[in-house]
Amino acid sequence: GQQVMQIPQYQHVQEGEDFTTYCNSSTTLSNIQWYKQRPGGHPVFLIQLVKSGEVKKQKRLTFQFGEAKKNSSLHITATQTTDVGTYFCAGRIGTASKLTFGTGTRLQVTL
Amino acid sequence: DSGVTQTPKHLITATGQRVTLRCSPRSGDLSVYWYQQSLDQGLQFLIQYYNGEERAKGNILERFSAQQFPDLHSELNLSSLELGDSALYFCASSVSGAPGNTIYFGEGSWLTVV
């Protein structure tokens, strides 16, 4: 079945350092979404990418969708303690409504 | 607040028992999803409904069942519970369940099976 893997599984950075999580799918995705889950919280939608090679920015966050639409990345510039949480990518194949979540990357930020 | 309401927030029950988790989607959303999140696992898709009909099925055990009612609220029934069923169960909703829809998650129901 479809698998969506994320690396790294966990990353610990000092505040001010950059952070990147990578999302890789075994199959081509029609679109990809990113979610953030704070400790003890629920996943919250961040953004959706649809086009091949698409790049979107939200303040210090940069999201990219690969040319082959099988991978994506989330880059955070100058992390802050408020960035702590688990970041999930989630993708769909074709017109399927099922959204498959990646394995998640847990980010820890310390002062 | 996502607008998705789940009850109960916490539930402790014994092995072999049956529980029902309830979900009210955001106002106007027709599609409901159920996900399971265990401690060492990501978000496992269980099942999706759209306007009362099953739309997609994931890794849902035969001991589990769900339905979406005419008023669009949904219930996830878990029976013959095992220790391994202990997890956080999320309900989510979207406008129509189309591929481009954003999914909004509820705060989850923590199930502990002892």
Interface residues (C-beta under 8 A of the other chain):
Chain A: S30 N31 Q33 Y35 G41 H42 P43 V44 F45 Q48 V50 F88 A90 R92 G94 T95 A96 S97 K98 L99 T100 F101 G102 T103 G104
Chain B: S2 S31 Y33 Y35 G42 L43 Q44 F45 Q48 Y50 R55 A56 G58 F90 G97 A98 P99 G100 T102 I103 Y104 F105 G106 E107 G108
